[in-house]
């Protein structure tokens, strides 16, 4: 069974949450004044829609924390290009959560940005997301090659296994 673009993106966001959680925790404990209670303190600062353990499994929360504390905890280690990726992924995660369609280009960009962020933080799941991104490209290439072959057969009129029309029907 073929994997849908939405499923690919959902799986990649799950891998992002797994890879991002220890990194965000490590940076926040190091730079936040309430070291071990940084998440509770952040939640109490007016954040809405955040569950008690949301930062353990939801990449949207982790991306929000990165955006909110960028200059304090993340700017020293990550580039401004990665900051742009963080903001872009927040929007892509929102689109995914609200069931917006993911076409090839959207899916490729989401997988590539997730891969970039995971590589930037040295997360072990980066290779898996990169492999999924490459598999998406391969599937696209194979579909285009198949389509091109069918179009060329139709244009030339030569189709394997078919006899010429003169052998099938008698001309007048």
C-alpha positions in Angstrom: 0.0 0.0 0.0 1.3 3.4 -1.0 2.1 5.9 1.8 0.2 9.2 1.5 2.0 12.5 1.7 0.1 13.3 4.8 1.3 10.1 6.5 4.9 10.9 5.5 4.7 14.3 7.0 2.9 13.0 10.2 5.6 10.4 10.7 8.3 13.0 10.2 6.8 15.3 12.8 6.7 12.4 15.2 10.4 11.9 14.6 11.0 15.6 15.0 9.4 15.6 18.4 11.5 12.6 19.5 14.7 14.3 18.3 13.9 17.8 19.4 12.7 17.0 23.0 16.1 16.2 24.5 17.8 19.1 22.7 15.2 21.7 23.8 15.3 20.4 27.4 19.1 20.5 27.5 19.2 24.1 26.2 16.3 25.4 28.3 17.7 23.8 31.5 21.0 25.5 30.8 19.7 29.0 30.0 16.3 29.3 31.8 16.3 30.8 35.4 14.0 28.1 36.7 16.2 25.3 35.4 14.2 22.1 36.0 10.8 23.8 36.0 11.3 25.7 32.7 8.3 24.1 31.0 5.9 24.8 33.9 7.1 28.4 34.1 6.6 28.8 30.4 3.1 27.4 30.5 2.2 29.7 33.4 3.4 32.8 31.4 0.1 32.8 29.5 0.5 30.0 27.0 -2.9 28.6 26.0 -3.8 25.1 24.8 -0.7 23.5 26.4 -1.3 20.2 28.2 0.8 19.0 31.2 3.2 16.8 29.2 2.7 18.4 25.8 6.4 19.1 25.3 7.1 15.3 25.5 5.3 14.5 22.2 4.0 17.5 20.4 6.5 19.1 18.0 4.4 22.3 17.8 5.0 23.0 21.5 8.7 22.4 21.1 8.9 24.7 18.1 7.0 27.3 20.0 9.5 27.1 22.9 12.3 27.5 20.4 10.7 30.5 18.8 9.9 32.1 22.2 13.4 31.6 23.7 15.4 31.9 20.5 17.6 34.8 21.6 18.1 33.4 25.1 18.8 29.7 24.5 19.2 28.8 20.8 20.8 31.7 18.9 24.3 30.9 20.2 24.2 27.4 18.7 21.9 27.6 15.7 22.1 29.8 12.6 19.5 32.3 11.5 18.6 30.0 8.6 17.6 27.3 11.2 15.5 30.0 12.9 13.7 30.5 9.6 13.2 26.7 9.4 11.7 26.7 12.9 9.1 29.3 12.0 8.3 27.6 8.7 7.9 24.2 10.5 5.5 25.8 12.9 3.2 26.8 10.0 3.6 23.4 8.3 2.8 21.6 11.5 -0.3 23.8 11.9 -1.3 23.0 8.3 -0.9 19.3 9.0 -2.9 19.4 12.2 -5.8 21.2 10.4 -5.9 18.5 7.6 -4.8 20.8 4.8 -3.7 18.8 1.7 0.0 18.1 1.2 1.0 17.9 -2.4 4.4 16.8 -3.5 6.1 20.2 -3.1 4.6 20.7 0.3 5.6 17.3 1.4 9.1 17.6 0.1 9.6 21.0 1.8 8.3 19.7 5.1 10.5 16.6 5.1 13.6 18.7 4.0 13.0 21.3 6.7 12.6 18.6 9.4 15.8 17.0 8.1 17.6 20.3 8.2 16.6 21.0 11.8 17.4 17.5 13.0 20.8 17.6 11.3 21.5 21.0 13.0 20.8 19.6 16.4 22.6 16.3 15.7 19.5 14.2 16.3 19.7 10.5 15.5 16.4 10.5 13.6 17.8 12.9 10.9 18.9 9.9 8.7 15.4 8.3 8.8 13.7 11.6 7.7 16.4 12.1 5.0 15.7 8.6 3.7 12.0 9.3 3.6 12.6 12.5 1.7 14.8 10.6 -0.8 12.1 7.9 -1.1 9.6 10.6 -1.9 11.8 11.9 -4.7 12.4 8.4 -6.1 8.7 7.7 -6.1 8.1 11.0 -7.9 10.8 10.3 -10.5 9.5 6.8 -11.2 5.9 8.1 -11.6 7.2 10.8 -14.1 9.2 8.2 -16.0 6.2 5.9 -16.2 4.0 8.8 -17.4 6.6 9.8 -20.0 6.8 6.2 -21.3 3.0 6.0 -21.7 2.9 9.4 -23.5 5.7 8.4 -25.9 3.9 5.2 -26.7 0.7 7.1 -27.5 2.5 9.6 -29.6 4.3 7.1 -31.8 1.4 4.8 -32.0 3.5 1.8 -31.3 2.2 -0.3 -28.4 3.7 -3.6 -27.5 1.6 -6.6 -28.3 -0.8 -4.9 -30.8 -0.9 -5.9 -34.4 -1.0 -3.2 -37.1 -4.5 -2.2 -37.9 -4.1 -3.5 -41.5 -3.8 -7.0 -40.2 -6.9 -6.6 -38.0 -9.2 -4.8 -40.4 -9.4 -5.1 -44.2 -8.9 -1.7 -45.9 -11.6 -0.7 -48.6 
